[in-house]
């Protein structure tokens, strides 16, 4: 599982205490190896930096899978970089199965996960033996020029309100590209590639008091219309990132959410030889 942390593209870290605790919980419940992805942040690195970093890690994982195959053929001892260090990540080589790769993104990390999933679809067999079999979008950081009901009603909501959200997008998108209907921001714009019917199974998690909930729900509905397995988990009384924030991680609701996610994920990772067709 590749996990992309949240933070509105401008903050957060794959190495933070909260993100580490969340990843450990998910690893245990889902019985997966979690690779927590670090990516460059805005405003120092504008779009598409974080998105490109996410896909680079997926390509690195595919490379690890091929190196592991070489290792099993007896060539592992000869695979070194220019500094003489082994290029094979031994934990992944011994225990990983990249034919059942799941993407999980939280908040802005969900936008990155969705981008990586689309790039994986476009890449197709070039990533073999790696296959993205599913993705989980938790509290995705979607927005658009036409406000949804939740974006109006919850404009002053907890943690991420309209003001903070707008600031984050202004810091992330290059000035000449700033547009709330930018492909990185709005998953429902026309002409976005690949077609939705090609997307992998997608679990979406939203919260009742999340400013961005309605657009995430709409995206989930559009995926279901084209027969993608795209269930929605909607948590009453929840706020943005309630299941991943360190201050809320020990609440019963956060624990229940992680367990719900694990039940769905296991459909796609527990079947040896399962293959998702693009």
N, C-alpha and C positions, 0 to 999 in steps of 0.2 A: 504494500500500500504506500503510495506517495501522498504525503500530507502537506498541505499548503496553509500556513498560519494566516490569521487575520491581522487587521490593523489599518485598514483604509489605504493600503499601499504606502503609507508614510511612517508606520510604526510597527512594533511587534517583532518577534524573533522566533526562529525555529528552536533556539536554545533557551528560551525563557522558562522559568519554573512552571508557570501555568501550562504552556504548550507541551512541556515534557511530561507533566502529570497526565494531561489529556491523551497524549500519544501512548503512554504506558497503559492507560485504561483500555484504549481501543485495541492495542496489541494483544492484551490479555483476553478481552471479550471475543475478539474476532479470530484469534489464533493466527495472527499475521506478523510478518516483519514490517515495521513502519519505518519508512525513510522520511524524516522530517526535513522539508526542503527550505533552505535559506535562499532568499532572493534580494536583489538590490531594491532599495527603497527610494521613493520620491521625497523631496524635490530634486535631490542630487541626480537620481536616475529617473527620467520620465518614461512614459509609455513609448515603446513596447518592452522596455528592459525587463521588468518583472515577468512578463509573459514569456519572453525568450528564455529567461533563466529556467522557468518551469519546464519548458520543452527540452532544454539542454539536459536536464536531469533525467528525463524520460529516455533520451538518446543514450545517456551514460548507463542507465539501467539495462538497455538493450545490448550495449557493448559488453557489460558485465556478464550477461547471459551467454553471449558468444564466447567470451574468454573462459567461462566455466566449462563450456563444451570442449574447448581446446584442452583445458586442464584434465578433463576426464579421458581425453585421448592420449594423455601422457606428455603434453607440451607445456604444462603449467610452469615448470621450472625454468622455461626459456622466455616467459612473457614478462619483460621488464620495460620501464620507461627509460628515457635518456639519462636519468640520474641513477639508474640501477635499482630502482625500487619496483617491487611487484605491482603490476597493474590490476591484479585480481583482488577483489574484496572477499576475503575468505568466508565471512559469515554468510554473505549472499550466495557464494558459490556452493557452500555446504547445505544451506537450508532454504534458499529462495526458489520460487517457481514463478518466473516472469510470464509464463503463459496464462497466468491468472492474476493480472495486475489491476488493482483498484485505485482510483484517484479520490482523495477526500480533501475538500477545500472549505475553509471557514471564512465567512464574510468576504473580504476582498480576495482571499485565497480561493474561494469558490469560483470567482470570475477567472482566476488563473487555471484552476482545474478544468473548467469548461472549455477554455481555450486549448489546453493541452489535449483534452479529449478530441476536440475537432481536428487538431493537427495530427493526432494519431490516426484518425479516420482517413485523412488525406494521405498520410504516409503509407498506410496499408501494410503490405508485406515487406516493405523496407525496414520495418522494425522487428521482423521475425528474429528469434522466436517469441519476442515480447508481444503480448496482446492485452489491450485495455478492455476488461470484461464488464466494468461498471464504474460509475462515479457517484459520489455523495456530495451534494451541494448544501452546506449548512449555513443558513442565514445569508444567502448570496447578496453581494453589494451592488445589485442592479438598480438602475435609475433610467429615466427617460424624460423627454421634453414635455410630454403630456402627463400631468400628475395623476396617479392612481388614487383611489379612495383612502388607502392607508397613508399615502404620502401627504395627503391633506389633513386627515384626522390626527395623525401622529407626528405632525411636523415638529413638535416639541417633546418628543418621546425620550426614553432613557438611553443613555450611552451614545447612540448615534442618532442625532436629530437632523433636520434638514440643513441647518447652518453648517454643522460639522461635515456632513456628507458632501455638500457643495464645495467646501474648502478642500476636502480630500481630492475630489475630482479635478479641481483647478490646479492643485499641486502635482497631480499625476499626469494629466494630459498636457502635451505641448500646447502652448498658447495658441498657435495657429490651427490646432486640431480640436480645440475645446468645443464640445458639442455633447449634450446629454443623450443624444441618440448615436453616439460613437459606438462602433461594434464592441468595444471593450465594456461599455456601460449598459447598453440595452440589448438583451438577447432576442428581442421580438422584432427588430427592424427587418425590412424586406431585403432579400438578396444575400443574407448571411449564409456563408458556406461552411461546411457541406450541408445538404438538406437535412432537416430535423429527423427524417426517417432513418438516416444513417447513424444517428448518435447511439452510443451505448446505453444500456439501462441506467436510469438516473433517479436516485432517491433525493428528494428535496425536503429539507427541514426548515420550518418557519416557526415564529413565535407570535403570540397574540399582540404584544405591544411593540413589535418591530416596525419601524418606519418603512422598511423596504419589503415587507411581506407580500403585498399584493402582486408585485411584478414577478416575484419568484413563483407564486402560485400560478400566475398566467403562463409562465414558461413551462411549468410542469404540465399544465392542461394541454398546451400545444404539442408537447411530446406525446402525450397519451392519444391525441387525435390521430397521430400517424403510427399508432400501435407500438410505440416504445414503452417498455416496462418503466413507468415513471410514477411511483407512488409518492404521496405527500404525507409528511408527519407534521401536524400542527399542534403546538403546545399552548394550552390555556394558561394565562397569567405569565407567560414567559417573556423575556426581553431579548434584545439582540445579543447573540453569543452566550446565552445563559448556560449552555452545556459545555462551554470551553473556557470561560473566564475563570482565573484562579480563585477569585473571591466567591464564586458560585459553584465551583466544581464538586464540592462535597454535599450539595443539596440533593434530596431524593429525586427531584425532577431531572437534574443533570445526569445522575446515575441511570435513571429510567430511559432517558434519551439515548445514551450510549448503548444500552442493552437493546433498544429497539433497532438502532442502526446495525448492530452486530447480527441480529436475526436476519435482516434483509441481505447483508453482505455475504453471509454464509451460503446463500443460494448460489452465488457466483464463484466462490473460492473453494468450496468443500467438495466439488465434483471433479475428481481427477480426470483430466482429458477433456474437460468442458471447453468448448470453443465458441466464442461469439463471432458471428459472421457479420462483417461490415457490408 
